[in-house]
Amino acid sequence: MIREYTTDQLEESVARLYVDACLKLPDWVKEKLYAFGNPYIIENFETNGIIPLCQDTGLCAVYLEVGQDAHITGSIPDAVNEGVRRAVKEGYLRSSIVADPLRRVNTGDNTPAFIY
C-alpha cells in the first residue's frame, strides 16, 4: 500500500525535531549537569526547563529514509530547508552558517541543510 505524504508534513517534522535536538536534553545529561553544580545551568533549568546544548547549533544534517511504499509530493530539499528555517526562527536558534566560506556571508537561517 502506497502512503502519500506532503512536503508540509516533512517540513513540520524537520522543524520540530531540529528544535528538540538543539534544546531538549535527555534526563541523564541533566543529572550530570546538576551533579557538576554550575549555578548558571541550574538556574536556567529551574527558570525555563530548557537550555541550548550549544550556543552555535552548527550545520543541520538530516538523515531521511523513505521506504519504497512512501511517496512524498513536492520537493524534499525545499521542505527540509524550510523546516530548518522555521526551527531557527521559532526556536530562537543562532544562525551561524555561511553561504560562501571565502566571503563569509551568513545565510541568516542555517540553510542549506545536509540531506542524506
Backbone as CSV, one residue per row, in Angstrom:
resi,resn,N_x,N_y,N_z,CA_x,CA_y,CA_z,C_x,C_y,C_z
1,MET,0.836,-1.176,0.000,0.000,0.000,0.000,0.895,1.259,0.000
2,ILE,0.703,2.090,-0.981,1.472,3.329,-1.089,0.924,4.352,-0.091
3,ARG,1.827,4.961,0.653,1.440,6.010,1.597,1.864,7.352,1.021
4,GLU,0.941,8.277,1.005,1.197,9.619,0.473,1.512,10.577,1.621
5,TYR,2.580,11.335,1.474,2.956,12.357,2.436,3.156,13.671,1.692
6,THR,2.881,14.763,2.376,3.088,16.072,1.759,4.389,16.669,2.267
7,THR,4.901,17.620,1.521,6.111,18.298,1.971,5.823,19.142,3.213
8,ASP,4.569,19.547,3.410,4.210,20.269,4.642,4.440,19.387,5.864
9,GLN,4.100,18.106,5.754,4.322,17.174,6.863,5.821,17.008,7.132
10,LEU,6.599,16.905,6.076,8.047,16.775,6.217,8.640,18.033,6.840
11,GLU,8.213,19.188,6.371,8.693,20.471,6.909,8.399,20.573,8.402
12,GLU,7.193,20.228,8.793,6.795,20.282,10.202,7.658,19.358,11.056
13,SER,7.904,18.159,10.569,8.728,17.203,11.311,10.161,17.692,11.474
14,VAL,10.736,18.219,10.403,12.109,18.734,10.467,12.196,19.884,11.464
15,ALA,11.256,20.820,11.404,11.278,21.968,12.316,11.203,21.516,13.770
16,ARG,10.281,20.621,14.075,10.100,20.151,15.454,11.321,19.382,15.948
17,LEU,11.832,18.481,15.123,12.962,17.655,15.536,14.246,18.458,15.682
18,TYR,14.443,19.458,14.834,15.644,20.293,14.911,15.652,21.092,16.214
19,VAL,14.533,21.684,16.561,14.438,22.434,17.821,14.640,21.490,19.003
20,ASP,13.986,20.348,18.978,14.135,19.378,20.070,15.589,18.945,20.235
21,ALA,16.264,18.665,19.135,17.655,18.213,19.201,18.576,19.285,19.768
22,CYS,18.251,20.543,19.529,19.104,21.641,19.998,18.784,22.088,21.420
23,LEU,17.553,21.892,21.871,17.143,22.477,23.146,16.766,21.495,24.248
24,LYS,16.378,20.303,23.907,15.888,19.392,24.936,16.948,18.353,25.288
25,LEU,17.384,18.418,26.530,18.400,17.490,26.999,17.773,16.217,27.551
26,PRO,18.388,15.078,27.290,17.919,13.853,27.930,18.114,13.959,29.449
27,ASP,17.301,13.231,30.202,17.363,13.297,31.662,18.748,12.951,32.203
28,TRP,19.415,11.966,31.618,20.730,11.572,32.132,21.745,12.704,31.989
29,VAL,21.614,13.532,30.946,22.522,14.670,30.769,22.211,15.736,31.819
30,LYS,20.923,15.983,32.063,20.537,16.948,33.096,21.096,16.539,34.457
31,GLU,20.997,15.260,34.779,21.513,14.773,36.059,23.003,15.039,36.191
32,LYS,23.758,14.830,35.132,25.208,15.079,35.158,25.496,16.566,35.329
33,LEU,24.711,17.418,34.667,24.921,18.860,34.796,24.605,19.344,36.205
34,TYR,23.542,18.816,36.798,23.224,19.155,38.186,24.346,18.693,39.110
35,ALA,24.865,17.506,38.864,25.947,16.965,39.693,27.190,17.841,39.596
36,PHE,27.408,18.418,38.440,28.551,19.312,38.236,28.393,20.573,39.079
37,GLY,27.144,21.002,39.273,26.854,22.096,40.190,27.036,23.502,39.653
38,ASN,27.011,23.679,38.345,27.142,25.019,37.779,25.874,25.814,38.068
39,PRO,25.984,26.930,38.845,24.776,27.676,39.228,24.006,28.253,38.044
40,TYR,24.695,28.650,36.979,24.011,29.206,35.807,23.121,28.150,35.164
41,ILE,23.648,26.945,34.991,22.884,25.875,34.354,21.674,25.505,35.202
42,ILE,21.895,25.380,36.519,20.790,25.030,37.413,19.715,26.112,37.375
43,GLU,20.113,27.371,37.396,19.149,28.478,37.347,18.358,28.450,36.039
44,ASN,19.031,28.161,34.936,18.364,28.119,33.636,17.330,26.997,33.599
45,PHE,17.680,25.810,34.105,16.721,24.710,34.141,15.514,25.067,34.991
46,GLU,15.755,25.662,36.133,14.658,25.972,37.047,13.792,27.106,36.526
47,THR,14.359,27.981,35.693,13.610,29.109,35.151,12.723,28.689,33.988
48,ASN,13.312,27.991,33.006,12.524,27.674,31.814,12.568,26.213,31.391
49,GLY,13.365,25.408,32.048,13.373,23.979,31.766,14.095,23.545,30.512
50,ILE,14.609,24.487,29.742,15.360,24.117,28.549,16.668,24.894,28.529
51,ILE,17.620,24.349,27.851,18.902,25.025,27.666,19.477,24.561,26.331
52,PRO,20.007,25.484,25.550,20.630,25.040,24.307,21.818,24.137,24.617
53,LEU,21.977,23.089,23.841,23.132,22.218,24.040,24.411,22.974,23.738
54,CYS,24.350,23.903,22.818,25.498,24.714,22.454,24.954,26.006,21.842
55,GLN,25.651,27.108,22.080,25.189,28.375,21.523,25.164,28.322,20.001
56,ASP,26.133,27.635,19.415,26.208,27.502,17.965,25.596,26.161,17.578
57,THR,24.429,26.188,16.944,23.748,24.940,16.581,24.413,24.245,15.401
58,GLY,25.284,24.940,14.690,26.053,24.315,13.617,25.223,23.932,12.413
59,LEU,25.800,23.068,11.609,25.148,22.594,10.395,24.057,21.594,10.739
60,CYS,22.971,21.665,10.027,21.887,20.709,10.235,22.043,19.572,9.235
61,ALA,22.166,18.357,9.762,22.241,17.172,8.921,20.948,16.382,9.110
62,VAL,20.267,16.112,8.013,19.006,15.374,8.049,19.230,14.028,7.368
63,TYR,19.033,12.965,8.130,19.121,11.617,7.594,17.699,11.154,7.321
64,LEU,17.331,11.161,6.063,15.955,10.892,5.666,15.892,9.549,4.955
65,GLU,15.094,8.665,5.511,14.911,7.363,4.897,13.456,7.258,4.442
66,VAL,13.278,7.050,3.154,11.943,6.946,2.585,11.779,5.533,2.046
67,GLY,10.809,4.834,2.582,10.568,3.458,2.158,10.002,3.388,0.750
68,GLN,10.054,2.212,0.181,9.603,2.049,-1.199,8.104,2.227,-1.354
69,ASP,7.352,2.139,-0.244,5.904,2.314,-0.315,5.467,3.719,0.099
70,ALA,6.420,4.629,0.198,6.093,6.003,0.577,6.306,6.932,-0.613
71,HIS,5.416,7.880,-0.739,5.533,8.870,-1.812,5.354,10.249,-1.201
72,ILE,6.336,11.118,-1.429,6.264,12.493,-0.918,6.053,13.418,-2.106
73,THR,4.959,14.156,-2.067,4.681,15.088,-3.160,5.455,16.378,-2.923
74,GLY,6.046,16.912,-3.953,6.787,18.157,-3.839,8.279,17.922,-3.703
75,SER,8.993,18.993,-3.418,10.452,18.965,-3.342,10.920,18.648,-1.923
76,ILE,11.596,17.526,-1.763,12.114,17.143,-0.447,13.163,18.144,0.044
77,PRO,14.161,18.527,-0.766,15.147,19.504,-0.268,14.507,20.834,0.146
78,ASP,13.532,21.301,-0.613,12.870,22.562,-0.258,12.132,22.438,1.073
79,ALA,11.462,21.310,1.284,10.719,21.099,2.532,11.664,21.002,3.721
80,VAL,12.771,20.288,3.568,13.750,20.156,4.657,14.331,21.524,4.997
81,ASN,14.738,22.269,4.002,15.340,23.584,4.263,14.336,24.565,4.865
82,GLU,13.088,24.488,4.459,12.067,25.344,5.063,11.844,24.951,6.520
83,GLY,11.901,23.665,6.809,11.794,23.212,8.196,12.940,23.742,9.048
84,VAL,14.141,23.749,8.503,15.298,24.300,9.214,15.109,25.799,9.439
85,ARG,14.666,26.519,8.411,14.413,27.960,8.555,13.428,28.242,9.693
86,ARG,12.338,27.490,9.695,11.319,27.666,10.743,11.890,27.371,12.119
87,ALA,12.667,26.307,12.226,13.240,25.917,13.518,14.161,27.004,14.057
88,VAL,14.973,27.573,13.195,15.903,28.629,13.632,15.120,29.831,14.144
89,LYS,14.064,30.190,13.428,13.252,31.345,13.830,12.417,31.041,15.075
90,GLU,11.667,29.950,15.040,10.744,29.635,16.130,11.456,29.174,17.397
91,GLY,12.621,28.546,17.246,13.373,28.059,18.397,14.397,29.051,18.904
92,TYR,14.450,30.232,18.279,15.424,31.272,18.644,16.841,30.717,18.640
93,LEU,17.154,29.963,17.591,18.470,29.365,17.470,19.415,30.324,16.766
94,ARG,20.668,30.218,17.103,21.682,31.094,16.500,21.943,30.660,15.065
95,SER,21.931,31.622,14.179,22.235,31.364,12.777,23.723,31.595,12.558
96,SER,24.424,30.552,12.132,25.877,30.678,12.018,26.447,30.081,10.737
97,ILE,25.601,29.744,9.792,26.056,29.105,8.557,26.350,30.164,7.503
98,VAL,27.489,29.998,6.833,27.841,30.922,5.759,27.609,30.260,4.413
99,ALA,27.128,31.052,3.459,26.837,30.529,2.126,28.125,30.258,1.349
100,ASP,29.083,31.136,1.498,30.353,31.021,0.792,31.470,31.184,1.819
101,PRO,32.273,30.158,2.040,33.297,30.243,3.076,34.352,31.319,2.821
102,LEU,34.536,31.724,1.581,35.513,32.770,1.286,34.963,34.166,1.572
103,ARG,33.696,34.371,1.289,33.081,35.686,1.526,32.535,35.819,2.948
104,ARG,32.274,34.680,3.607,31.813,34.646,4.995,30.488,35.386,5.199
105,VAL,29.569,35.242,4.262,28.255,35.868,4.370,27.288,34.863,5.001
106,ASN,26.720,35.233,6.138,25.807,34.369,6.867,24.499,34.224,6.090
107,THR,23.975,32.995,6.024,22.714,32.770,5.310,21.522,33.315,6.093
108,GLY,21.683,33.494,7.405,20.612,34.049,8.226,19.596,33.030,8.712
109,ASP,19.711,31.771,8.259,18.695,30.785,8.667,19.240,29.348,8.758
110,ASN,20.548,29.185,8.776,21.218,27.878,8.889,20.933,26.917,7.741
111,THR,20.533,27.450,6.612,20.373,26.605,5.427,21.554,26.857,4.502
112,PRO,21.838,25.947,3.635,21.126,24.709,3.371,21.521,23.608,4.352
113,ALA,20.591,22.716,4.603,20.850,21.551,5.437,21.562,20.495,4.591
114,PHE,22.296,19.634,5.238,22.869,18.470,4.573,21.820,17.367,4.637
115,ILE,21.443,16.865,3.482,20.384,15.850,3.434,21.015,14.537,2.940
116,TYR,20.865,13.518,3.768,21.386,12.201,3.437,20.239,11.234,3.293
